[in-house]
Amino acid sequence: MLCDSYVSLDLETTGLDAKKDKIIEIGALKVRAGKCVARMETLVNPGRKLDERIIELTGIHDEELVEAPAIEEVLPGLLEFIGDDILLGHGILFDYAFVKKAAVNQRLSFEKKGIDTLKLARTFLPELESKSLGFLCKHFGIAHNAHRALADAEATSVLYGKLTAFFDEGHEKEFTPYQLRYQAKRDTPITIPQKEQLYKLIDRHKIAIDYNLDKLTRSEASRIIAQLLAEYGR
């Protein structure tokens, strides 16, 4: 049976690695019987400055994120919005991984099934030179403001509607929601010795930082300390 009720989810992030990168924007679209019934959209303060490539890609600037809520404030509302729904996304495991990581950090459960329009496009449109969301939107004539979370979530939902034209009894498996899997470990906060070492290095070498020390994880602090020691010495 074809799934026509789901939440289409898309995130903008500081990078591609859910273990160390952060969410900066969430867009979600709740669909019932093929019709949008609710939307959720919010910026998220990642606690660090954005790389120039992310600013260029998304059009999101640091100034917009300063007053945005942190993921700890946003996540409970997102999980409530998603509820028991199937997740839809273009490369949905990417978005699921970031939400799962945030949930694990808050000791919350997040186990979901999903449908991936990227997988569907690879299965049914192998002749296309690209399977990116932007390319597929052009192929199907779908209006699309690329690399903004809600716009991508909306475009993915429309794309899914186009791809369901390939559904028949012989292709039920491809359209069946499958269990999303991502192993996430809970981050531990920066330790007092790490913080003291960072303060000493920053003060000694007059280093300008673009992150909040108090929001660093233990692993993030370790990486930064190693980078500073390699560049400046003790």
Disulfide bonds with the S-S distance in Angstrom:
none
